[in-house]
């Protein structure tokens, strides 16, 4: 009858839970924060460049004719 028991197996210790979620390299810790900083800096730079191009186009389109 023990094979048909409905008891759940004992859980692993809490230290094993942390390792369970980070399955691949770069998904946690300092490398994850470094990746997030790189993405933030890249998005700011791209945003500034795109807004500058957009401002230049608007300036060229809406300036008064000579």
Secondary structure, DSSP 8 states (H G I E B T S, - for coil): -GGG---------HHHHHHHH--STTSSTHHHHHHHHHHHHHHHHHHHHHHHHHHHHHHHHHS---
